[in-house]
Amino acid sequence: MTITKDTIIGDILDTNPEAAAPIFLAMGMHCLGCPSARGESVEQACMVHGVNADDIVAQLNAALNG
């Protein structure tokens, strides 16, 4: 799976929660189980939490595909 800014968080978590969850938790996203969080794109979540989307996308791709 290749993650982009448009990838939905729920899809990422369904694929590999063990690799992705720590990255989301580290950026301050502690509501991974709530429906609104699962329906957001990576870019939307990054905007809300004030982090760089490109950095998070790179971290997610490395964790899931590396």
mmCIF file as Biopython writes it, N, C-alpha, C and O atoms, coordinates in Angstrom:
data_model
#
loop_
_atom_site.group_PDB
_atom_site.id
_atom_site.type_symbol
_atom_site.label_atom_id
_atom_site.label_alt_id
_atom_site.label_comp_id
_atom_site.label_asym_id
_atom_site.label_entity_id
_atom_site.label_seq_id
_atom_site.pdbx_PDB_ins_code
_atom_site.Cartn_x
_atom_site.Cartn_y
_atom_site.Cartn_z
_atom_site.occupancy
_atom_site.B_iso_or_equiv
_atom_site.auth_seq_id
_atom_site.auth_asym_id
_atom_site.pdbx_PDB_model_num
ATOM 1   N N  . MET A ? 1  ? 0.850   -1.184 0.000  1.0 0.0 1  A 1 
ATOM 2   C CA . MET A ? 1  ? 0.000   0.000  0.000  1.0 0.0 1  A 1 
ATOM 3   C C  . MET A ? 1  ? 0.884   1.231  0.000  1.0 0.0 1  A 1 
ATOM 4   O O  . MET A ? 1  ? 1.814   1.331  0.800  1.0 0.0 1  A 1 
ATOM 5   N N  . THR A ? 2  ? 0.604   2.162  -0.885 1.0 0.0 2  A 1 
ATOM 6   C CA . THR A ? 2  ? 1.308   3.433  -0.909 1.0 0.0 2  A 1 
ATOM 7   C C  . THR A ? 2  ? 0.396   4.504  -0.328 1.0 0.0 2  A 1 
ATOM 8   O O  . THR A ? 2  ? -0.726  4.702  -0.794 1.0 0.0 2  A 1 
ATOM 9   N N  . ILE A ? 3  ? 0.887   5.183  0.685  1.0 0.0 3  A 1 
ATOM 10  C CA . ILE A ? 3  ? 0.119   6.220  1.363  1.0 0.0 3  A 1 
ATOM 11  C C  . ILE A ? 3  ? 0.360   7.554  0.669  1.0 0.0 3  A 1 
ATOM 12  O O  . ILE A ? 3  ? 1.489   7.890  0.314  1.0 0.0 3  A 1 
ATOM 13  N N  . THR A ? 4  ? -0.724  8.310  0.481  1.0 0.0 4  A 1 
ATOM 14  C CA . THR A ? 4  ? -0.635  9.686  -0.002 1.0 0.0 4  A 1 
ATOM 15  C C  . THR A ? 4  ? -1.378  10.572 0.997  1.0 0.0 4  A 1 
ATOM 16  O O  . THR A ? 4  ? -1.969  10.078 1.958  1.0 0.0 4  A 1 
ATOM 17  N N  . LYS A ? 5  ? -1.343  11.861 0.765  1.0 0.0 5  A 1 
ATOM 18  C CA . LYS A ? 5  ? -2.082  12.783 1.633  1.0 0.0 5  A 1 
ATOM 19  C C  . LYS A ? 5  ? -3.583  12.524 1.583  1.0 0.0 5  A 1 
ATOM 20  O O  . LYS A ? 5  ? -4.300  12.848 2.530  1.0 0.0 5  A 1 
ATOM 21  N N  . ASP A ? 6  ? -4.063  11.943 0.488  1.0 0.0 6  A 1 
ATOM 22  C CA . ASP A ? 6  ? -5.488  11.694 0.307  1.0 0.0 6  A 1 
ATOM 23  C C  . ASP A ? 6  ? -5.946  10.348 0.861  1.0 0.0 6  A 1 
ATOM 24  O O  . ASP A ? 6  ? -7.143  10.064 0.872  1.0 0.0 6  A 1 
ATOM 25  N N  . THR A ? 7  ? -5.014  9.516  1.319  1.0 0.0 7  A 1 
ATOM 26  C CA . THR A ? 7  ? -5.377  8.201  1.844  1.0 0.0 7  A 1 
ATOM 27  C C  . THR A ? 7  ? -6.189  8.370  3.125  1.0 0.0 7  A 1 
ATOM 28  O O  . THR A ? 7  ? -5.857  9.187  3.984  1.0 0.0 7  A 1 
ATOM 29  N N  . ILE A ? 8  ? -7.245  7.594  3.236  1.0 0.0 8  A 1 
ATOM 30  C CA . ILE A ? 8  ? -8.130  7.653  4.399  1.0 0.0 8  A 1 
ATOM 31  C C  . ILE A ? 8  ? -7.489  6.880  5.564  1.0 0.0 8  A 1 
ATOM 32  O O  . ILE A ? 8  ? -6.993  5.767  5.390  1.0 0.0 8  A 1 
ATOM 33  N N  . ILE A ? 9  ? -7.512  7.487  6.730  1.0 0.0 9  A 1 
ATOM 34  C CA . ILE A ? 9  ? -6.867  6.907  7.901  1.0 0.0 9  A 1 
ATOM 35  C C  . ILE A ? 9  ? -7.428  5.527  8.227  1.0 0.0 9  A 1 
ATOM 36  O O  . ILE A ? 9  ? -6.668  4.625  8.580  1.0 0.0 9  A 1 
ATOM 37  N N  . GLY A ? 10 ? -8.717  5.348  8.118  1.0 0.0 10 A 1 
ATOM 38  C CA . GLY A ? 10 ? -9.314  4.037  8.389  1.0 0.0 10 A 1 
ATOM 39  C C  . GLY A ? 10 ? -8.744  2.959  7.492  1.0 0.0 10 A 1 
ATOM 40  O O  . GLY A ? 10 ? -8.544  1.829  7.937  1.0 0.0 10 A 1 
ATOM 41  N N  . ASP A ? 11 ? -8.478  3.288  6.234  1.0 0.0 11 A 1 
ATOM 42  C CA . ASP A ? 11 ? -7.899  2.314  5.307  1.0 0.0 11 A 1 
ATOM 43  C C  . ASP A ? 11 ? -6.481  1.936  5.739  1.0 0.0 11 A 1 
ATOM 44  O O  . ASP A ? 11 ? -6.081  0.775  5.646  1.0 0.0 11 A 1 
ATOM 45  N N  . ILE A ? 12 ? -5.737  2.922  6.208  1.0 0.0 12 A 1 
ATOM 46  C CA . ILE A ? 12 ? -4.372  2.662  6.676  1.0 0.0 12 A 1 
ATOM 47  C C  . ILE A ? 12 ? -4.409  1.759  7.898  1.0 0.0 12 A 1 
ATOM 48  O O  . ILE A ? 12 ? -3.658  0.788  7.985  1.0 0.0 12 A 1 
ATOM 49  N N  . LEU A ? 13 ? -5.284  2.082  8.841  1.0 0.0 13 A 1 
ATOM 50  C CA . LEU A ? 13 ? -5.374  1.307  10.071 1.0 0.0 13 A 1 
ATOM 51  C C  . LEU A ? 13 ? -5.890  -0.107 9.816  1.0 0.0 13 A 1 
ATOM 52  O O  . LEU A ? 13 ? -5.497  -1.044 10.512 1.0 0.0 13 A 1 
ATOM 53  N N  . ASP A ? 14 ? -6.760  -0.268 8.832  1.0 0.0 14 A 1 
ATOM 54  C CA . ASP A ? 14 ? -7.250  -1.606 8.489  1.0 0.0 14 A 1 
ATOM 55  C C  . ASP A ? 14 ? -6.134  -2.457 7.887  1.0 0.0 14 A 1 
ATOM 56  O O  . ASP A ? 14 ? -6.125  -3.677 8.054  1.0 0.0 14 A 1 
ATOM 57  N N  . THR A ? 15 ? -5.203  -1.827 7.195  1.0 0.0 15 A 1 
ATOM 58  C CA . THR A ? 15 ? -4.111  -2.540 6.542  1.0 0.0 15 A 1 
ATOM 59  C C  . THR A ? 15 ? -3.056  -3.002 7.536  1.0 0.0 15 A 1 
ATOM 60  O O  . THR A ? 15 ? -2.647  -4.163 7.518  1.0 0.0 15 A 1 
ATOM 61  N N  . ASN A ? 16 ? -2.611  -2.089 8.411  1.0 0.0 16 A 1 
ATOM 62  C CA . ASN A ? 16 ? -1.536  -2.437 9.338  1.0 0.0 16 A 1 
ATOM 63  C C  . ASN A ? 16 ? -1.570  -1.521 10.565 1.0 0.0 16 A 1 
ATOM 64  O O  . ASN A ? 16 ? -0.779  -0.582 10.658 1.0 0.0 16 A 1 
ATOM 65  N N  . PRO A ? 17 ? -2.465  -1.783 11.486 1.0 0.0 17 A 1 
ATOM 66  C CA . PRO A ? 17 ? -2.588  -0.893 12.648 1.0 0.0 17 A 1 
ATOM 67  C C  . PRO A ? 17 ? -1.343  -0.873 13.529 1.0 0.0 17 A 1 
ATOM 68  O O  . PRO A ? 17 ? -1.042  0.152  14.141 1.0 0.0 17 A 1 
ATOM 69  N N  . GLU A ? 18 ? -0.620  -1.979 13.604 1.0 0.0 18 A 1 
ATOM 70  C CA . GLU A ? 18 ? 0.568   -2.032 14.457 1.0 0.0 18 A 1 
ATOM 71  C C  . GLU A ? 18 ? 1.657   -1.072 13.982 1.0 0.0 18 A 1 
ATOM 72  O O  . GLU A ? 18 ? 2.388   -0.513 14.800 1.0 0.0 18 A 1 
ATOM 73  N N  . ALA A ? 19 ? 1.769   -0.881 12.687 1.0 0.0 19 A 1 
ATOM 74  C CA . ALA A ? 19 ? 2.788   0.013  12.142 1.0 0.0 19 A 1 
ATOM 75  C C  . ALA A ? 19 ? 2.320   1.462  12.112 1.0 0.0 19 A 1 
ATOM 76  O O  . ALA A ? 19 ? 3.105   2.375  12.369 1.0 0.0 19 A 1 
ATOM 77  N N  . ALA A ? 20 ? 1.039   1.677  11.798 1.0 0.0 20 A 1 
ATOM 78  C CA . ALA A ? 20 ? 0.545   3.035  11.597 1.0 0.0 20 A 1 
ATOM 79  C C  . ALA A ? 20 ? 0.122   3.740  12.884 1.0 0.0 20 A 1 
ATOM 80  O O  . ALA A ? 20 ? 0.354   4.939  13.034 1.0 0.0 20 A 1 
ATOM 81  N N  . ALA A ? 21 ? -0.488  3.019  13.802 1.0 0.0 21 A 1 
ATOM 82  C CA . ALA A ? 21 ? -1.033  3.649  15.004 1.0 0.0 21 A 1 
ATOM 83  C C  . ALA A ? 21 ? -0.003  4.457  15.790 1.0 0.0 21 A 1 
ATOM 84  O O  . ALA A ? 21 ? -0.317  5.568  16.217 1.0 0.0 21 A 1 
ATOM 85  N N  . PRO A ? 22 ? 1.215   3.947  16.000 1.0 0.0 22 A 1 
ATOM 86  C CA . PRO A ? 22 ? 2.190   4.753  16.757 1.0 0.0 22 A 1 
ATOM 87  C C  . PRO A ? 22 ? 2.519   6.097  16.101 1.0 0.0 22 A 1 
ATOM 88  O O  . PRO A ? 22 ? 2.809   7.071  16.795 1.0 0.0 22 A 1 
ATOM 89  N N  . ILE A ? 23 ? 2.476   6.150  14.793 1.0 0.0 23 A 1 
ATOM 90  C CA . ILE A ? 23 ? 2.759   7.408  14.083 1.0 0.0 23 A 1 
ATOM 91  C C  . ILE A ? 23 ? 1.634   8.403  14.329 1.0 0.0 23 A 1 
ATOM 92  O O  . ILE A ? 23 ? 1.886   9.575  14.608 1.0 0.0 23 A 1 
ATOM 93  N N  . PHE A ? 24 ? 0.398   7.940  14.226 1.0 0.0 24 A 1 
ATOM 94  C CA . PHE A ? 24 ? -0.737  8.823  14.490 1.0 0.0 24 A 1 
ATOM 95  C C  . PHE A ? 24 ? -0.771  9.264  15.953 1.0 0.0 24 A 1 
ATOM 96  O O  . PHE A ? 24 ? -1.052  10.425 16.250 1.0 0.0 24 A 1 
ATOM 97  N N  . LEU A ? 25 ? -0.488  8.348  16.851 1.0 0.0 25 A 1 
ATOM 98  C CA . LEU A ? 25 ? -0.478  8.687  18.277 1.0 0.0 25 A 1 
ATOM 99  C C  . LEU A ? 25 ? 0.607   9.715  18.583 1.0 0.0 25 A 1 
ATOM 100 O O  . LEU A ? 25 ? 0.385   10.627 19.379 1.0 0.0 25 A 1 
ATOM 101 N N  . ALA A ? 26 ? 1.776   9.577  17.964 1.0 0.0 26 A 1 
ATOM 102 C CA . ALA A ? 26 ? 2.878   10.507 18.200 1.0 0.0 26 A 1 
ATOM 103 C C  . ALA A ? 26 ? 2.563   11.919 17.720 1.0 0.0 26 A 1 
ATOM 104 O O  . ALA A ? 26 ? 3.093   12.892 18.257 1.0 0.0 26 A 1 
ATOM 105 N N  . MET A ? 27 ? 1.703   12.033 16.711 1.0 0.0 27 A 1 
ATOM 106 C CA . MET A ? 27 ? 1.344   13.373 16.218 1.0 0.0 27 A 1 
ATOM 107 C C  . MET A ? 27 ? 0.193   13.975 17.007 1.0 0.0 27 A 1 
ATOM 108 O O  . MET A ? 27 ? -0.259  15.079 16.701 1.0 0.0 27 A 1 
ATOM 109 N N  . GLY A ? 28 ? -0.286  13.258 18.023 1.0 0.0 28 A 1 
ATOM 110 C CA . GLY A ? 28 ? -1.338  13.786 18.883 1.0 0.0 28 A 1 
ATOM 111 C C  . GLY A ? 28 ? -2.732  13.326 18.534 1.0 0.0 28 A 1 
ATOM 112 O O  . GLY A ? 28 ? -3.711  13.828 19.085 1.0 0.0 28 A 1 
ATOM 113 N N  . MET A ? 29 ? -2.831  12.382 17.630 1.0 0.0 29 A 1 
ATOM 114 C CA . MET A ? 29 ? -4.140  11.878 17.211 1.0 0.0 29 A 1 
ATOM 115 C C  . MET A ? 29 ? -4.479  10.655 18.060 1.0 0.0 29 A 1 
ATOM 116 O O  . MET A ? 29 ? -4.119  9.528  17.719 1.0 0.0 29 A 1 
ATOM 117 N N  . HIS A ? 30 ? -5.174  10.894 19.166 1.0 0.0 30 A 1 
ATOM 118 C CA . HIS A ? 30 ? -5.443  9.836  20.123 1.0 0.0 30 A 1 
ATOM 119 C C  . HIS A ? 30 ? -6.830  9.220  19.978 1.0 0.0 30 A 1 
ATOM 120 O O  . HIS A ? 30 ? -7.211  8.360  20.772 1.0 0.0 30 A 1 
ATOM 121 N N  . CYS A ? 31 ? -7.576  9.645  18.987 1.0 0.0 31 A 1 
ATOM 122 C CA . CYS A ? 31 ? -8.952  9.161  18.816 1.0 0.0 31 A 1 
ATOM 123 C C  . CYS A ? 31 ? -9.059  8.253  17.592 1.0 0.0 31 A 1 
ATOM 124 O O  . CYS A ? 31 ? -9.974  8.411  16.784 1.0 0.0 31 A 1 
ATOM 125 N N  . LEU A ? 32 ? -8.145  7.316  17.450 1.0 0.0 32 A 1 
ATOM 126 C CA . LEU A ? 32 ? -8.084  6.485  16.249 1.0 0.0 32 A 1 
ATOM 127 C C  . LEU A ? 32 ? -9.305  5.593  16.045 1.0 0.0 32 A 1 
ATOM 128 O O  . LEU A ? 32 ? -9.564  5.150  14.927 1.0 0.0 32 A 1 
ATOM 129 N N  . GLY A ? 33 ? -10.043 5.330  17.093 1.0 0.0 33 A 1 
ATOM 130 C CA . GLY A ? 33 ? -11.204 4.469  16.963 1.0 0.0 33 A 1 
ATOM 131 C C  . GLY A ? 33 ? -12.490 5.199  16.625 1.0 0.0 33 A 1 
ATOM 132 O O  . GLY A ? 33 ? -13.482 4.561  16.271 1.0 0.0 33 A 1 
ATOM 133 N N  . CYS A ? 34 ? -12.499 6.514  16.726 1.0 0.0 34 A 1 
ATOM 134 C CA . CYS A ? 34 ? -13.751 7.230  16.476 1.0 0.0 34 A 1 
ATOM 135 C C  . CYS A ? 34 ? -14.025 7.335  14.975 1.0 0.0 34 A 1 
ATOM 136 O O  . CYS A ? 34 ? -13.092 7.453  14.181 1.0 0.0 34 A 1 
ATOM 137 N N  . PRO A ? 35 ? -15.290 7.293  14.589 1.0 0.0 35 A 1 
ATOM 138 C CA . PRO A ? 35 ? -15.644 7.301  13.165 1.0 0.0 35 A 1 
ATOM 139 C C  . PRO A ? 35 ? -15.130 8.514  12.397 1.0 0.0 35 A 1 
ATOM 140 O O  . PRO A ? 35 ? -14.739 8.385  11.237 1.0 0.0 35 A 1 
ATOM 141 N N  . SER A ? 36 ? -15.125 9.679  13.019 1.0 0.0 36 A 1 
ATOM 142 C CA . SER A ? 36 ? -14.669 10.860 12.279 1.0 0.0 36 A 1 
ATOM 143 C C  . SER A ? 36 ? -13.183 10.782 11.979 1.0 0.0 36 A 1 
ATOM 144 O O  . SER A ? 36 ? -12.753 11.198 10.903 1.0 0.0 36 A 1 
ATOM 145 N N  . ALA A ? 37 ? -12.390 10.260 12.904 1.0 0.0 37 A 1 
ATOM 146 C CA . ALA A ? 37 ? -10.947 10.137 12.664 1.0 0.0 37 A 1 
ATOM 147 C C  . ALA A ? 37 ? -10.671 9.110  11.574 1.0 0.0 37 A 1 
ATOM 148 O O  . ALA A ? 37 ? -9.811  9.326  10.721 1.0 0.0 37 A 1 
ATOM 149 N N  . ARG A ? 38 ? -11.383 8.014  11.597 1.0 0.0 38 A 1 
ATOM 150 C CA . ARG A ? 38 ? -11.166 6.969  10.598 1.0 0.0 38 A 1 
ATOM 151 C C  . ARG A ? 38 ? -11.562 7.433  9.201  1.0 0.0 38 A 1 
ATOM 152 O O  . ARG A ? 38 ? -11.066 6.896  8.211  1.0 0.0 38 A 1 
ATOM 153 N N  . GLY A ? 39 ? -12.441 8.418  9.108  1.0 0.0 39 A 1 
ATOM 154 C CA . GLY A ? 39 ? -12.905 8.901  7.812  1.0 0.0 39 A 1 
ATOM 155 C C  . GLY A ? 39 ? -12.102 10.049 7.246  1.0 0.0 39 A 1 
ATOM 156 O O  . GLY A ? 39 ? -12.329 10.466 6.110  1.0 0.0 39 A 1 
ATOM 157 N N  . GLU A ? 40 ? -11.164 10.565 8.023  1.0 0.0 40 A 1 
ATOM 158 C CA . GLU A ? 40 ? -10.341 11.681 7.561  1.0 0.0 40 A 1 
ATOM 159 C C  . GLU A ? 40 ? -9.212  11.199 6.661  1.0 0.0 40 A 1 
ATOM 160 O O  . GLU A ? 40 ? -8.760  10.057 6.753  1.0 0.0 40 A 1 
ATOM 161 N N  . SER A ? 41 ? -8.775  12.095 5.795  1.0 0.0 41 A 1 
ATOM 162 C CA . SER A ? 41 ? -7.562  11.811 5.024  1.0 0.0 41 A 1 
ATOM 163 C C  . SER A ? 41 ? -6.355  12.153 5.895  1.0 0.0 41 A 1 
ATOM 164 O O  . SER A ? 41 ? -6.484  12.842 6.907  1.0 0.0 41 A 1 
ATOM 165 N N  . VAL A ? 42 ? -5.214  11.677 5.504  1.0 0.0 42 A 1 
ATOM 166 C CA . VAL A ? 42 ? -3.981  11.994 6.223  1.0 0.0 42 A 1 
ATOM 167 C C  . VAL A ? 42 ? -3.779  13.506 6.255  1.0 0.0 42 A 1 
ATOM 168 O O  . VAL A ? 42 ? -3.413  14.066 7.289  1.0 0.0 42 A 1 
ATOM 169 N N  . GLU A ? 43 ? -4.016  14.157 5.137  1.0 0.0 43 A 1 
ATOM 170 C CA . GLU A ? 43 ? -3.824  15.610 5.070  1.0 0.0 43 A 1 
ATOM 171 C C  . GLU A ? 43 ? -4.762  16.349 6.019  1.0 0.0 43 A 1 
ATOM 172 O O  . GLU A ? 43 ? -4.340  17.290 6.690  1.0 0.0 43 A 1 
ATOM 173 N N  . GLN A ? 44 ? -6.024  15.938 6.084  1.0 0.0 44 A 1 
ATOM 174 C CA . GLN A ? 44 ? -6.978  16.577 6.988  1.0 0.0 44 A 1 
ATOM 175 C C  . GLN A ? 44 ? -6.541  16.422 8.440  1.0 0.0 44 A 1 
ATOM 176 O O  . GLN A ? 44 ? -6.594  17.382 9.209  1.0 0.0 44 A 1 
ATOM 177 N N  . ALA A ? 45 ? -6.113  15.232 8.817  1.0 0.0 45 A 1 
ATOM 178 C CA . ALA A ? 45 ? -5.673  14.990 10.190 1.0 0.0 45 A 1 
ATOM 179 C C  . ALA A ? 45 ? -4.439  15.820 10.520 1.0 0.0 45 A 1 
ATOM 180 O O  . ALA A ? 45 ? -4.320  16.352 11.624 1.0 0.0 45 A 1 
ATOM 181 N N  . CYS A ? 46 ? -3.534  15.927 9.577  1.0 0.0 46 A 1 
ATOM 182 C CA . CYS A ? 46 ? -2.321  16.713 9.800  1.0 0.0 46 A 1 
ATOM 183 C C  . CYS A ? 46 ? -2.651  18.191 9.983  1.0 0.0 46 A 1 
ATOM 184 O O  . CYS A ? 46 ? -2.051  18.863 10.822 1.0 0.0 46 A 1 
ATOM 185 N N  . MET A ? 47 ? -3.594  18.693 9.208  1.0 0.0 47 A 1 
ATOM 186 C CA . MET A ? 47 ? -3.993  20.095 9.352  1.0 0.0 47 A 1 
ATOM 187 C C  . MET A ? 47 ? -4.567  20.350 10.740 1.0 0.0 47 A 1 
ATOM 188 O O  . MET A ? 47 ? -4.232  21.349 11.377 1.0 0.0 47 A 1 
ATOM 189 N N  . VAL A ? 48 ? -5.426  19.455 11.212 1.0 0.0 48 A 1 
ATOM 190 C CA . VAL A ? 48 ? -6.057  19.611 12.520 1.0 0.0 48 A 1 
ATOM 191 C C  . VAL A ? 48 ? -5.022  19.564 13.642 1.0 0.0 48 A 1 
ATOM 192 O O  . VAL A ? 48 ? -5.131  20.295 14.627 1.0 0.0 48 A 1 
ATOM 193 N N  . HIS A ? 49 ? -4.027  18.708 13.489 1.0 0.0 49 A 1 
ATOM 194 C CA . HIS A ? 49 ? -3.043  18.504 14.546 1.0 0.0 49 A 1 
ATOM 195 C C  . HIS A ? 49 ? -1.762  19.317 14.359 1.0 0.0 49 A 1 
ATOM 196 O O  . HIS A ? 49 ? -0.825  19.198 15.148 1.0 0.0 49 A 1 
ATOM 197 N N  . GLY A ? 50 ? -1.726  20.142 13.313 1.0 0.0 50 A 1 
ATOM 198 C CA . GLY A ? 50 ? -0.600  21.056 13.116 1.0 0.0 50 A 1 
ATOM 199 C C  . GLY A ? 50 ? 0.725   20.395 12.805 1.0 0.0 50 A 1 
ATOM 200 O O  . GLY A ? 50 ? 1.776   20.852 13.255 1.0 0.0 50 A 1 
ATOM 201 N N  . VAL A ? 51 ? 0.679   19.314 12.032 1.0 0.0 51 A 1 
ATOM 202 C CA . VAL A ? 51 ? 1.919   18.656 11.635 1.0 0.0 51 A 1 
ATOM 203 C C  . VAL A ? 51 ? 2.047   18.645 10.115 1.0 0.0 51 A 1 
ATOM 204 O O  . VAL A ? 51 ? 1.065   18.816 9.393  1.0 0.0 51 A 1 
ATOM 205 N N  . ASN A ? 52 ? 3.260   18.445 9.652  1.0 0.0 52 A 1 
ATOM 206 C CA . ASN A ? 52 ? 3.539   18.451 8.222  1.0 0.0 52 A 1 
ATOM 207 C C  . ASN A ? 52 ? 3.064   17.150 7.590  1.0 0.0 52 A 1 
ATOM 208 O O  . ASN A ? 52 ? 3.527   16.071 7.960  1.0 0.0 52 A 1 
ATOM 209 N N  . ALA A ? 53 ? 2.151   17.247 6.648  1.0 0.0 53 A 1 
ATOM 210 C CA . ALA A ? 53 ? 1.574   16.062 6.005  1.0 0.0 53 A 1 
ATOM 211 C C  . ALA A ? 53 ? 2.621   15.274 5.227  1.0 0.0 53 A 1 
ATOM 212 O O  . ALA A ? 53 ? 2.583   14.044 5.221  1.0 0.0 53 A 1 
ATOM 213 N N  . ASP A ? 54 ? 3.547   15.956 4.576  1.0 0.0 54 A 1 
ATOM 214 C CA . ASP A ? 54 ? 4.572   15.251 3.810  1.0 0.0 54 A 1 
ATOM 215 C C  . ASP A ? 54 ? 5.443   14.392 4.723  1.0 0.0 54 A 1 
ATOM 216 O O  . ASP A ? 54 ? 5.816   13.279 4.352  1.0 0.0 54 A 1 
ATOM 217 N N  . ASP A ? 55 ? 5.767   14.895 5.905  1.0 0.0 55 A 1 
ATOM 218 C CA . ASP A ? 55 ? 6.563   14.125 6.867  1.0 0.0 55 A 1 
ATOM 219 C C  . ASP A ? 55 ? 5.805   12.885 7.337  1.0 0.0 55 A 1 
ATOM 220 O O  . ASP A ? 55 ? 6.378   11.799 7.427  1.0 0.0 55 A 1 
ATOM 221 N N  . ILE A ? 56 ? 4.524   13.049 7.633  1.0 0.0 56 A 1 
ATOM 222 C CA . ILE A ? 56 ? 3.724   11.919 8.115  1.0 0.0 56 A 1 
ATOM 223 C C  . ILE A ? 56 ? 3.551   10.881 7.012  1.0 0.0 56 A 1 
ATOM 224 O O  . ILE A ? 56 ? 3.632   9.681  7.275  1.0 0.0 56 A 1 
ATOM 225 N N  . VAL A ? 57 ? 3.317   11.323 5.796  1.0 0.0 57 A 1 
ATOM 226 C CA . VAL A ? 57 ? 3.198   10.392 4.665  1.0 0.0 57 A 1 
ATOM 227 C C  . VAL A ? 57 ? 4.484   9.593  4.515  1.0 0.0 57 A 1 
ATOM 228 O O  . VAL A ? 57 ? 4.438   8.380  4.312  1.0 0.0 57 A 1 
ATOM 229 N N  . ALA A ? 58 ? 5.622   10.253 4.610  1.0 0.0 58 A 1 
ATOM 230 C CA . ALA A ? 58 ? 6.914   9.557  4.498  1.0 0.0 58 A 1 
ATOM 231 C C  . ALA A ? 58 ? 7.087   8.542  5.625  1.0 0.0 58 A 1 
ATOM 232 O O  . ALA A ? 58 ? 7.541   7.422  5.391  1.0 0.0 58 A 1 
ATOM 233 N N  . GLN A ? 59 ? 6.728   8.929  6.839  1.0 0.0 59 A 1 
ATOM 234 C CA . GLN A ? 59 ? 6.835   8.005  7.979  1.0 0.0 59 A 1 
ATOM 235 C C  . GLN A ? 59 ? 5.919   6.800  7.804  1.0 0.0 59 A 1 
ATOM 236 O O  . GLN A ? 59 ? 6.318   5.665  8.065  1.0 0.0 59 A 1 
ATOM 237 N N  . LEU A ? 60 ? 4.703   7.048  7.366  1.0 0.0 60 A 1 
ATOM 238 C CA . LEU A ? 60 ? 3.749   5.949  7.168  1.0 0.0 60 A 1 
ATOM 239 C C  . LEU A ? 60 ? 4.215   4.985  6.083  1.0 0.0 60 A 1 
ATOM 240 O O  . LEU A ? 60 ? 4.151   3.767  6.251  1.0 0.0 60 A 1 
ATOM 241 N N  . ASN A ? 61 ? 4.684   5.543  4.971  1.0 0.0 61 A 1 
ATOM 242 C CA . ASN A ? 61 ? 5.172   4.673  3.888  1.0 0.0 61 A 1 
ATOM 243 C C  . ASN A ? 61 ? 6.368   3.849  4.329  1.0 0.0 61 A 1 
ATOM 244 O O  . ASN A ? 61 ? 6.475   2.671  3.986  1.0 0.0 61 A 1 
ATOM 245 N N  . ALA A ? 62 ? 7.267   4.459  5.086  1.0 0.0 62 A 1 
ATOM 246 C CA . ALA A ? 62 ? 8.431   3.724  5.586  1.0 0.0 62 A 1 
ATOM 247 C C  . ALA A ? 62 ? 8.013   2.606  6.545  1.0 0.0 62 A 1 
ATOM 248 O O  . ALA A ? 62 ? 8.544   1.497  6.493  1.0 0.0 62 A 1 
ATOM 249 N N  . ALA A ? 63 ? 7.055   2.917  7.419  1.0 0.0 63 A 1 
ATOM 250 C CA . ALA A ? 63 ? 6.614   1.928  8.408  1.0 0.0 63 A 1 
ATOM 251 C C  . ALA A ? 63 ? 5.836   0.784  7.766  1.0 0.0 63 A 1 
ATOM 252 O O  . ALA A ? 63 ? 5.994   -0.372 8.158  1.0 0.0 63 A 1 
ATOM 253 N N  . LEU A ? 64 ? 5.003   1.099  6.789  1.0 0.0 64 A 1 
ATOM 254 C CA . LEU A ? 64 ? 4.160   0.077  6.186  1.0 0.0 64 A 1 
ATOM 255 C C  . LEU A ? 64 ? 4.857   -0.698 5.084  1.0 0.0 64 A 1 
ATOM 256 O O  . LEU A ? 64 ? 4.529   -1.858 4.837  1.0 0.0 64 A 1 
ATOM 257 N N  . ASN A ? 65 ? 5.805   -0.073 4.428  1.0 0.0 65 A 1 
ATOM 258 C CA . ASN A ? 65 ? 6.433   -0.715 3.258  1.0 0.0 65 A 1 
ATOM 259 C C  . ASN A ? 65 ? 7.917   -0.989 3.451  1.0 0.0 65 A 1 
ATOM 260 O O  . ASN A ? 65 ? 8.549   -1.595 2.586  1.0 0.0 65 A 1 
ATOM 261 N N  . GLY A ? 66 ? 8.476   -0.556 4.565  1.0 0.0 66 A 1 
ATOM 262 C CA . GLY A ? 66 ? 9.915   -0.696 4.758  1.0 0.0 66 A 1 
ATOM 263 C C  . GLY A ? 66 ? 10.236  -1.855 5.564  1.0 0.0 66 A 1 
ATOM 264 O O  . GLY A ? 66 ? 11.410  -2.121 5.824  1.0 0.0 66 A 1 
#
